[in-house]
Amino acid sequence: MSPAPGDLVGKVGTTTRCTLTAGDGSSLGVTVTVSSVDGDRIDFDIEADETASPAAD
């Protein structure tokens, strides 16, 4: 997975985008959303895009 473009702030509702890249060069976008914060514990939801992007020729 490529690094996210910056730190994900521990505040409910904050989101960031990352990209998963397979060995064949295809990629899949992923959205990470902070779902809850309890002290030092931060939970998040991960949702992958429905369609992968094909590898570049």
PDB file of N, CA, C, O and CB in Angstrom:
ATOM      1  N   MET A   1       0.858  -1.155   0.000  1.00  0.00           N
ATOM      2  CA  MET A   1       0.000   0.000   0.000  1.00  0.00           C
ATOM      3  C   MET A   1       0.900   1.211   0.000  1.00  0.00           C
ATOM      4  O   MET A   1       1.894   1.276   0.724  1.00  0.00           O
ATOM      5  CB  MET A   1      -0.974   0.001   1.211  1.00  0.00           C
ATOM      6  N   SER A   2       0.533   2.168  -0.826  1.00  0.00           N
ATOM      7  CA  SER A   2       1.300   3.405  -0.831  1.00  0.00           C
ATOM      8  C   SER A   2       0.957   4.196   0.419  1.00  0.00           C
ATOM      9  O   SER A   2      -0.157   4.092   0.932  1.00  0.00           O
ATOM     10  CB  SER A   2       1.017   4.239  -2.111  1.00  0.00           C
ATOM     11  N   PRO A   3       1.880   4.965   0.902  1.00  0.00           N
ATOM     12  CA  PRO A   3       1.577   5.760   2.089  1.00  0.00           C
ATOM     13  C   PRO A   3       0.475   6.767   1.781  1.00  0.00           C
ATOM     14  O   PRO A   3       0.333   7.251   0.658  1.00  0.00           O
ATOM     15  CB  PRO A   3       2.840   6.482   2.596  1.00  0.00           C
ATOM     16  N   ALA A   4      -0.286   7.059   2.804  1.00  0.00           N
ATOM     17  CA  ALA A   4      -1.309   8.091   2.667  1.00  0.00           C
ATOM     18  C   ALA A   4      -0.610   9.435   2.494  1.00  0.00           C
ATOM     19  O   ALA A   4       0.560   9.576   2.851  1.00  0.00           O
ATOM     20  CB  ALA A   4      -2.273   8.111   3.903  1.00  0.00           C
ATOM     21  N   PRO A   5      -1.318  10.417   1.952  1.00  0.00           N
ATOM     22  CA  PRO A   5      -0.670  11.701   1.679  1.00  0.00           C
ATOM     23  C   PRO A   5      -0.287  12.499   2.922  1.00  0.00           C
ATOM     24  O   PRO A   5       0.373  13.531   2.801  1.00  0.00           O
ATOM     25  CB  PRO A   5      -1.566  12.529   0.837  1.00  0.00           C
ATOM     26  N   GLY A   6      -0.678  12.055   4.098  1.00  0.00           N
ATOM     27  CA  GLY A   6      -0.331  12.758   5.333  1.00  0.00           C
ATOM     28  C   GLY A   6      -0.868  11.974   6.515  1.00  0.00           C
ATOM     29  O   GLY A   6      -1.459  10.907   6.347  1.00  0.00           O
ATOM     30  N   ASP A   7      -0.662  12.501   7.705  1.00  0.00           N
ATOM     31  CA  ASP A   7      -1.168  11.831   8.896  1.00  0.00           C
ATOM     32  C   ASP A   7      -2.691  11.854   8.910  1.00  0.00           C
ATOM     33  O   ASP A   7      -3.310  12.820   8.467  1.00  0.00           O
ATOM     34  CB  ASP A   7      -0.611  12.490  10.165  1.00  0.00           C
ATOM     35  N   LEU A   8      -3.284  10.788   9.420  1.00  0.00           N
ATOM     36  CA  LEU A   8      -4.726  10.720   9.606  1.00  0.00           C
ATOM     37  C   LEU A   8      -5.021  11.232  11.011  1.00  0.00           C
ATOM     38  O   LEU A   8      -4.661  10.587  11.996  1.00  0.00           O
ATOM     39  CB  LEU A   8      -5.275   9.256   9.394  1.00  0.00           C
ATOM     40  N   VAL A   9      -5.672  12.383  11.106  1.00  0.00           N
ATOM     41  CA  VAL A   9      -5.977  13.006  12.386  1.00  0.00           C
ATOM     42  C   VAL A   9      -6.989  12.149  13.133  1.00  0.00           C
ATOM     43  O   VAL A   9      -7.971  11.692  12.547  1.00  0.00           O
ATOM     44  CB  VAL A   9      -6.514  14.446  12.188  1.00  0.00           C
ATOM     45  N   GLY A  10      -6.754  11.927  14.432  1.00  0.00           N
ATOM     46  CA  GLY A  10      -7.640  11.103  15.253  1.00  0.00           C
ATOM     47  C   GLY A  10      -8.897  11.837  15.652  1.00  0.00           C
ATOM     48  O   GLY A  10      -9.125  12.089  16.835  1.00  0.00           O
ATOM     49  N   LYS A  11      -9.718  12.184  14.672  1.00  0.00           N
ATOM     50  CA  LYS A  11     -10.985  12.874  14.908  1.00  0.00           C
ATOM     51  C   LYS A  11     -12.049  12.149  14.092  1.00  0.00           C
ATOM     52  O   LYS A  11     -11.880  11.948  12.889  1.00  0.00           O
ATOM     53  CB  LYS A  11     -10.900  14.407  14.520  1.00  0.00           C
ATOM     54  N   VAL A  12     -13.147  11.756  14.741  1.00  0.00           N
ATOM     55  CA  VAL A  12     -14.206  11.010  14.063  1.00  0.00           C
ATOM     56  C   VAL A  12     -14.620  11.728  12.782  1.00  0.00           C
ATOM     57  O   VAL A  12     -14.868  12.934  12.774  1.00  0.00           O
ATOM     58  CB  VAL A  12     -15.424  10.826  14.994  1.00  0.00           C
ATOM     59  N   GLY A  13     -14.689  10.953  11.700  1.00  0.00           N
ATOM     60  CA  GLY A  13     -15.092  11.493  10.404  1.00  0.00           C
ATOM     61  C   GLY A  13     -13.946  11.892   9.507  1.00  0.00           C
ATOM     62  O   GLY A  13     -14.158  12.119   8.316  1.00  0.00           O
ATOM     63  N   THR A  14     -12.721  11.989  10.042  1.00  0.00           N
ATOM     64  CA  THR A  14     -11.559  12.344   9.233  1.00  0.00           C
ATOM     65  C   THR A  14     -11.257  11.201   8.269  1.00  0.00           C
ATOM     66  O   THR A  14     -11.310  10.035   8.658  1.00  0.00           O
ATOM     67  CB  THR A  14     -10.325  12.652  10.131  1.00  0.00           C
ATOM     68  N   THR A  15     -10.940  11.523   7.016  1.00  0.00           N
ATOM     69  CA  THR A  15     -10.651  10.494   6.021  1.00  0.00           C
ATOM     70  C   THR A  15      -9.327  10.768   5.328  1.00  0.00           C
ATOM     71  O   THR A  15      -8.816  11.887   5.337  1.00  0.00           O
ATOM     72  CB  THR A  15     -11.775  10.413   4.991  1.00  0.00           C
ATOM     73  N   THR A  16      -8.786   9.710   4.726  1.00  0.00           N
ATOM     74  CA  THR A  16      -7.621   9.823   3.858  1.00  0.00           C
ATOM     75  C   THR A  16      -7.752   8.763   2.778  1.00  0.00           C
ATOM     76  O   THR A  16      -8.515   7.807   2.922  1.00  0.00           O
ATOM     77  CB  THR A  16      -6.282   9.661   4.661  1.00  0.00           C
ATOM     78  N   ARG A  17      -7.003   8.936   1.694  1.00  0.00           N
ATOM     79  CA  ARG A  17      -7.005   7.974   0.593  1.00  0.00           C
ATOM     80  C   ARG A  17      -5.612   7.374   0.451  1.00  0.00           C
ATOM     81  O   ARG A  17      -4.599   8.062   0.579  1.00  0.00           O
ATOM     82  CB  ARG A  17      -7.454   8.647  -0.738  1.00  0.00           C
ATOM     83  N   CYS A  18      -5.593   6.072   0.184  1.00  0.00           N
ATOM     84  CA  CYS A  18      -4.354   5.351  -0.080  1.00  0.00           C
ATOM     85  C   CYS A  18      -4.569   4.529  -1.345  1.00  0.00           C
ATOM     86  O   CYS A  18      -5.694   4.403  -1.828  1.00  0.00           O
ATOM     87  CB  CYS A  18      -3.939   4.439   1.138  1.00  0.00           C
ATOM     88  N   THR A  19      -3.499   3.977  -1.873  1.00  0.00           N
ATOM     89  CA  THR A  19      -3.594   3.134  -3.061  1.00  0.00           C
ATOM     90  C   THR A  19      -2.863   1.824  -2.822  1.00  0.00           C
ATOM     91  O   THR A  19      -1.698   1.814  -2.426  1.00  0.00           O
ATOM     92  CB  THR A  19      -3.018   3.856  -4.296  1.00  0.00           C
ATOM     93  N   LEU A  20      -3.562   0.711  -3.069  1.00  0.00           N
ATOM     94  CA  LEU A  20      -2.952  -0.614  -3.041  1.00  0.00           C
ATOM     95  C   LEU A  20      -2.468  -0.914  -4.448  1.00  0.00           C
ATOM     96  O   LEU A  20      -3.218  -0.736  -5.408  1.00  0.00           O
ATOM     97  CB  LEU A  20      -3.957  -1.712  -2.531  1.00  0.00           C
ATOM     98  N   THR A  21      -1.233  -1.364  -4.587  1.00  0.00           N
ATOM     99  CA  THR A  21      -0.701  -1.703  -5.905  1.00  0.00           C
ATOM    100  C   THR A  21      -0.263  -3.165  -5.903  1.00  0.00           C
ATOM    101  O   THR A  21       0.541  -3.586  -5.071  1.00  0.00           O
ATOM    102  CB  THR A  21       0.488  -0.767  -6.286  1.00  0.00           C
ATOM    103  N   ALA A  22      -0.805  -3.932  -6.851  1.00  0.00           N
ATOM    104  CA  ALA A  22      -0.485  -5.355  -6.979  1.00  0.00           C
ATOM    105  C   ALA A  22       0.816  -5.537  -7.745  1.00  0.00           C
ATOM    106  O   ALA A  22       1.316  -4.604  -8.373  1.00  0.00           O
ATOM    107  CB  ALA A  22      -1.629  -6.111  -7.682  1.00  0.00           C
ATOM    108  N   GLY A  23       1.354  -6.744  -7.688  1.00  0.00           N
ATOM    109  CA  GLY A  23       2.607  -7.060  -8.373  1.00  0.00           C
ATOM    110  C   GLY A  23       2.543  -6.849  -9.873  1.00  0.00           C
ATOM    111  O   GLY A  23       3.567  -6.591 -10.506  1.00  0.00           O
ATOM    112  N   ASP A  24       1.326  -6.957 -10.465  1.00  0.00           N
ATOM    113  CA  ASP A  24       1.192  -6.770 -11.913  1.00  0.00           C
ATOM    114  C   ASP A  24       1.032  -5.303 -12.296  1.00  0.00           C
ATOM    115  O   ASP A  24       0.907  -4.982 -13.478  1.00  0.00           O
ATOM    116  CB  ASP A  24       0.007  -7.562 -12.432  1.00  0.00           C
ATOM    117  N   GLY A  25       1.034  -4.403 -11.297  1.00  0.00           N
ATOM    118  CA  GLY A  25       0.926  -2.975 -11.564  1.00  0.00           C
ATOM    119  C   GLY A  25      -0.480  -2.422 -11.494  1.00  0.00           C
ATOM    120  O   GLY A  25      -0.665  -1.207 -11.555  1.00  0.00           O
ATOM    121  N   SER A  26      -1.487  -3.295 -11.367  1.00  0.00           N
ATOM    122  CA  SER A  26      -2.849  -2.788 -11.203  1.00  0.00           C
ATOM    123  C   SER A  26      -2.973  -2.168  -9.815  1.00  0.00           C
ATOM    124  O   SER A  26      -2.194  -2.487  -8.918  1.00  0.00           O
ATOM    125  CB  SER A  26      -3.905  -3.924 -11.404  1.00  0.00           C
ATOM    126  N   SER A  27      -3.950  -1.284  -9.638  1.00  0.00           N
ATOM    127  CA  SER A  27      -4.070  -0.602  -8.353  1.00  0.00           C
ATOM    128  C   SER A  27      -5.531  -0.485  -7.935  1.00  0.00           C
ATOM    129  O   SER A  27      -6.446  -0.583  -8.753  1.00  0.00           O
ATOM    130  CB  SER A  27      -3.426   0.787  -8.420  1.00  0.00           C
ATOM    131  N   LEU A  28      -5.716  -0.274  -6.642  1.00  0.00           N
ATOM    132  CA  LEU A  28      -7.045  -0.163  -6.066  1.00  0.00           C
ATOM    133  C   LEU A  28      -7.015   0.946  -5.026  1.00  0.00           C
ATOM    134  O   LEU A  28      -6.173   0.939  -4.127  1.00  0.00           O
ATOM    135  CB  LEU A  28      -7.512  -1.514  -5.440  1.00  0.00           C
ATOM    136  N   GLY A  29      -7.926   1.892  -5.148  1.00  0.00           N
ATOM    137  CA  GLY A  29      -8.010   2.973  -4.182  1.00  0.00           C
ATOM    138  C   GLY A  29      -8.698   2.508  -2.910  1.00  0.00           C
ATOM    139  O   GLY A  29      -9.594   1.665  -2.950  1.00  0.00           O
ATOM    140  N   VAL A  30      -8.273   3.063  -1.780  1.00  0.00           N
ATOM    141  CA  VAL A  30      -8.814   2.702  -0.473  1.00  0.00           C
ATOM    142  C   VAL A  30      -9.076   3.990   0.310  1.00  0.00           C
ATOM    143  O   VAL A  30      -8.232   4.885   0.355  1.00  0.00           O
ATOM    144  CB  VAL A  30      -7.833   1.753   0.307  1.00  0.00           C
ATOM    145  N   THR A  31     -10.257   4.070   0.923  1.00  0.00           N
ATOM    146  CA  THR A  31     -10.590   5.197   1.785  1.00  0.00           C
ATOM    147  C   THR A  31     -10.560   4.720   3.232  1.00  0.00           C
ATOM    148  O   THR A  31     -11.184   3.712   3.566  1.00  0.00           O
ATOM    149  CB  THR A  31     -11.985   5.799   1.419  1.00  0.00           C
ATOM    150  N   VAL A  32      -9.840   5.437   4.093  1.00  0.00           N
ATOM    151  CA  VAL A  32      -9.755   5.120   5.515  1.00  0.00           C
ATOM    152  C   VAL A  32     -10.447   6.262   6.269  1.00  0.00           C
ATOM    153  O   VAL A  32     -10.114   7.432   6.083  1.00  0.00           O
ATOM    154  CB  VAL A  32      -8.248   4.934   5.986  1.00  0.00           C
ATOM    155  N   THR A  33     -11.424   5.901   7.131  1.00  0.00           N
ATOM    156  CA  THR A  33     -12.201   6.887   7.866  1.00  0.00           C
ATOM    157  C   THR A  33     -12.139   6.588   9.356  1.00  0.00           C
ATOM    158  O   THR A  33     -12.392   5.456   9.770  1.00  0.00           O
ATOM    159  CB  THR A  33     -13.660   6.907   7.377  1.00  0.00           C
ATOM    160  N   VAL A  34     -11.805   7.590  10.172  1.00  0.00           N
ATOM    161  CA  VAL A  34     -11.810   7.422  11.625  1.00  0.00           C
ATOM    162  C   VAL A  34     -13.266   7.249  12.066  1.00  0.00           C
ATOM    163  O   VAL A  34     -14.111   8.104  11.803  1.00  0.00           O
ATOM    164  CB  VAL A  34     -11.130   8.651  12.354  1.00  0.00           C
ATOM    165  N   SER A  35     -13.548   6.116  12.748  1.00  0.00           N
ATOM    166  CA  SER A  35     -14.925   5.832  13.161  1.00  0.00           C
ATOM    167  C   SER A  35     -15.177   6.095  14.643  1.00  0.00           C
ATOM    168  O   SER A  35     -16.309   6.381  15.033  1.00  0.00           O
ATOM    169  CB  SER A  35     -15.263   4.398  12.846  1.00  0.00           C
ATOM    170  N   SER A  36     -14.139   6.002  15.473  1.00  0.00           N
ATOM    171  CA  SER A  36     -14.307   6.318  16.891  1.00  0.00           C
ATOM    172  C   SER A  36     -12.951   6.611  17.519  1.00  0.00           C
ATOM    173  O   SER A  36     -11.912   6.139  17.058  1.00  0.00           O
ATOM    174  CB  SER A  36     -15.010   5.157  17.636  1.00  0.00           C
ATOM    175  N   VAL A  37     -12.995   7.401  18.581  1.00  0.00           N
ATOM    176  CA  VAL A  37     -11.788   7.749  19.341  1.00  0.00           C
ATOM    177  C   VAL A  37     -12.122   7.596  20.808  1.00  0.00           C
ATOM    178  O   VAL A  37     -13.119   8.136  21.286  1.00  0.00           O
ATOM    179  CB  VAL A  37     -11.288   9.209  19.019  1.00  0.00           C
ATOM    180  N   ASP A  38     -11.270   6.843  21.537  1.00  0.00           N
ATOM    181  CA  ASP A  38     -11.448   6.646  22.978  1.00  0.00           C
ATOM    182  C   ASP A  38     -10.072   6.739  23.621  1.00  0.00           C
ATOM    183  O   ASP A  38      -9.352   5.744  23.711  1.00  0.00           O
ATOM    184  CB  ASP A  38     -12.142   5.263  23.302  1.00  0.00           C
ATOM    185  N   GLY A  39      -9.712   7.933  24.064  1.00  0.00           N
ATOM    186  CA  GLY A  39      -8.370   8.135  24.623  1.00  0.00           C
ATOM    187  C   GLY A  39      -7.329   7.956  23.544  1.00  0.00           C
ATOM    188  O   GLY A  39      -7.355   8.647  22.526  1.00  0.00           O
ATOM    189  N   ASP A  40      -6.390   7.007  23.769  1.00  0.00           N
ATOM    190  CA  ASP A  40      -5.344   6.721  22.792  1.00  0.00           C
ATOM    191  C   ASP A  40      -5.781   5.709  21.740  1.00  0.00           C
ATOM    192  O   ASP A  40      -5.030   5.430  20.806  1.00  0.00           O
ATOM    193  CB  ASP A  40      -4.112   6.217  23.495  1.00  0.00           C
ATOM    194  N   ARG A  41      -6.973   5.160  21.878  1.00  0.00           N
ATOM    195  CA  ARG A  41      -7.466   4.155  20.923  1.00  0.00           C
ATOM    196  C   ARG A  41      -8.257   4.844  19.813  1.00  0.00           C
ATOM    197  O   ARG A  41      -9.215   5.572  20.075  1.00  0.00           O
ATOM    198  CB  ARG A  41      -8.352   3.091  21.641  1.00  0.00           C
ATOM    199  N   ILE A  42      -7.843   4.605  18.582  1.00  0.00           N
ATOM    200  CA  ILE A  42      -8.523   5.158  17.411  1.00  0.00           C
ATOM    201  C   ILE A  42      -8.929   3.991  16.520  1.00  0.00           C
ATOM    202  O   ILE A  42      -8.085   3.217  16.069  1.00  0.00           O
ATOM    203  CB  ILE A  42      -7.607   6.179  16.634  1.00  0.00           C
ATOM    204  N   ASP A  43     -10.230   3.872  16.274  1.00  0.00           N
ATOM    205  CA  ASP A  43     -10.746   2.843  15.367  1.00  0.00           C
ATOM    206  C   ASP A  43     -11.050   3.500  14.030  1.00  0.00           C
ATOM    207  O   ASP A  43     -11.402   4.678  13.969  1.00  0.00           O
ATOM    208  CB  ASP A  43     -12.025   2.144  15.954  1.00  0.00           C
ATOM    209  N   PHE A  44     -10.909   2.727  12.958  1.00  0.00           N
ATOM    210  CA  PHE A  44     -11.184   3.274  11.638  1.00  0.00           C
ATOM    211  C   PHE A  44     -11.809   2.218  10.759  1.00  0.00           C
ATOM    212  O   PHE A  44     -11.639   1.020  10.985  1.00  0.00           O
ATOM    213  CB  PHE A  44      -9.908   3.815  10.994  1.00  0.00           C
ATOM    214  N   ASP A  45     -12.535   2.673   9.756  1.00  0.00           N
ATOM    215  CA  ASP A  45     -13.133   1.813   8.744  1.00  0.00           C
ATOM    216  C   ASP A  45     -12.312   1.942   7.476  1.00  0.00           C
ATOM    217  O   ASP A  45     -11.804   3.016   7.156  1.00  0.00           O
ATOM    218  CB  ASP A  45     -14.628   2.182   8.488  1.00  0.00           C
ATOM    219  N   ILE A  46     -12.187   0.830   6.754  1.00  0.00           N
ATOM    220  CA  ILE A  46     -11.463   0.817   5.490  1.00  0.00           C
ATOM    221  C   ILE A  46     -12.426   0.366   4.407  1.00  0.00           C
ATOM    222  O   ILE A  46     -13.067  -0.677   4.534  1.00  0.00           O
ATOM    223  CB  ILE A  46     -10.207  -0.114   5.555  1.00  0.00           C
ATOM    224  N   GLU A  47     -12.530   1.156   3.333  1.00  0.00           N
ATOM    225  CA  GLU A  47     -13.407   0.801   2.223  1.00  0.00           C
ATOM    226  C   GLU A  47     -12.613   0.879   0.926  1.00  0.00           C
ATOM    227  O   GLU A  47     -12.072   1.926   0.570  1.00  0.00           O
ATOM    228  CB  GLU A  47     -14.655   1.734   2.170  1.00  0.00           C
ATOM    229  N   ALA A  48     -12.557  -0.246   0.232  1.00  0.00           N
ATOM    230  CA  ALA A  48     -11.857  -0.295  -1.055  1.00  0.00           C
ATOM    231  C   ALA A  48     -12.813   0.089  -2.181  1.00  0.00           C
ATOM    232  O   ALA A  48     -14.012  -0.177  -2.111  1.00  0.00           O
ATOM    233  CB  ALA A  48     -11.263  -1.707  -1.306  1.00  0.00           C
ATOM    234  N   ASP A  49     -12.266   0.717  -3.215  1.00  0.00           N
ATOM    235  CA  ASP A  49     -13.057   1.026  -4.404  1.00  0.00           C
ATOM    236  C   ASP A  49     -13.578  -0.286  -5.006  1.00  0.00           C
ATOM    237  O   ASP A  49     -12.980  -1.344  -4.808  1.00  0.00           O
ATOM    238  CB  ASP A  49     -12.206   1.827  -5.452  1.00  0.00           C
ATOM    239  N   GLU A  50     -14.666  -0.211  -5.722  1.00  0.00           N
ATOM    240  CA  GLU A  50     -15.250  -1.415  -6.316  1.00  0.00           C
ATOM    241  C   GLU A  50     -14.467  -1.935  -7.516  1.00  0.00           C
ATOM    242  O   GLU A  50     -14.519  -3.129  -7.815  1.00  0.00           O
ATOM    243  CB  GLU A  50     -16.666  -1.137  -6.730  1.00  0.00           C
ATOM    244  N   THR A  51     -13.745  -1.061  -8.206  1.00  0.00           N
ATOM    245  CA  THR A  51     -13.053  -1.450  -9.421  1.00  0.00           C
ATOM    246  C   THR A  51     -11.580  -1.069  -9.338  1.00  0.00           C
ATOM    247  O   THR A  51     -11.236   0.053  -8.966  1.00  0.00           O
ATOM    248  CB  THR A  51     -13.708  -0.801 -10.644  1.00  0.00           C
ATOM    249  N   ALA A  52     -10.724  -2.009  -9.688  1.00  0.00           N
ATOM    250  CA  ALA A  52      -9.282  -1.744  -9.735  1.00  0.00           C
ATOM    251  C   ALA A  52      -8.918  -1.059 -11.043  1.00  0.00           C
ATOM    252  O   ALA A  52      -9.609  -1.213 -12.050  1.00  0.00           O
ATOM    253  CB  ALA A  52      -8.476  -3.053  -9.573  1.00  0.00           C
ATOM    254  N   SER A  53      -7.841  -0.310 -11.020  1.00  0.00           N
ATOM    255  CA  SER A  53      -7.312   0.294 -12.238  1.00  0.00           C
ATOM    256  C   SER A  53      -6.313  -0.674 -12.846  1.00  0.00           C
ATOM    257  O   SER A  53      -5.468  -1.210 -12.129  1.00  0.00           O
ATOM    258  CB  SER A  53      -6.651   1.682 -11.950  1.00  0.00           C
ATOM    259  N   PRO A  54      -6.384  -0.908 -14.134  1.00  0.00           N
ATOM    260  CA  PRO A  54      -5.442  -1.847 -14.769  1.00  0.00           C
ATOM    261  C   PRO A  54      -4.018  -1.303 -14.740  1.00  0.00           C
ATOM    262  O   PRO A  54      -3.792  -0.104 -14.574  1.00  0.00           O
ATOM    263  CB  PRO A  54      -5.863  -2.132 -16.224  1.00  0.00           C
ATOM    264  N   ALA A  55      -3.078  -2.205 -14.904  1.00  0.00           N
ATOM    265  CA  ALA A  55      -1.668  -1.811 -14.969  1.00  0.00           C
ATOM    266  C   ALA A  55      -1.434  -0.947 -16.189  1.00  0.00           C
ATOM    267  O   ALA A  55      -2.075  -1.136 -17.222  1.00  0.00           O
ATOM    268  CB  ALA A  55      -0.747  -3.047 -15.003  1.00  0.00           C
ATOM    269  N   ALA A  56      -0.523  -0.004 -16.077  1.00  0.00           N
ATOM    270  CA  ALA A  56      -0.161   0.839 -17.221  1.00  0.00           C
ATOM    271  C   ALA A  56       0.596  -0.009 -18.225  1.00  0.00           C
ATOM    272  O   ALA A  56       1.383  -0.880 -17.855  1.00  0.00           O
ATOM    273  CB  ALA A  56       0.694   2.068 -16.777  1.00  0.00           C
ATOM    274  N   ASP A  57       0.349   0.255 -19.497  1.00  0.00           N
ATOM    275  CA  ASP A  57       1.050  -0.501 -20.561  1.00  0.00           C
ATOM    276  C   ASP A  57       2.474  -0.077 -20.694  1.00  0.00           C
ATOM    277  O   ASP A  57       3.200  -0.608 -21.534  1.00  0.00           O
ATOM    278  CB  ASP A  57       0.357  -0.332 -21.894  1.00  0.00           C
TER     279      ASP A  57
END
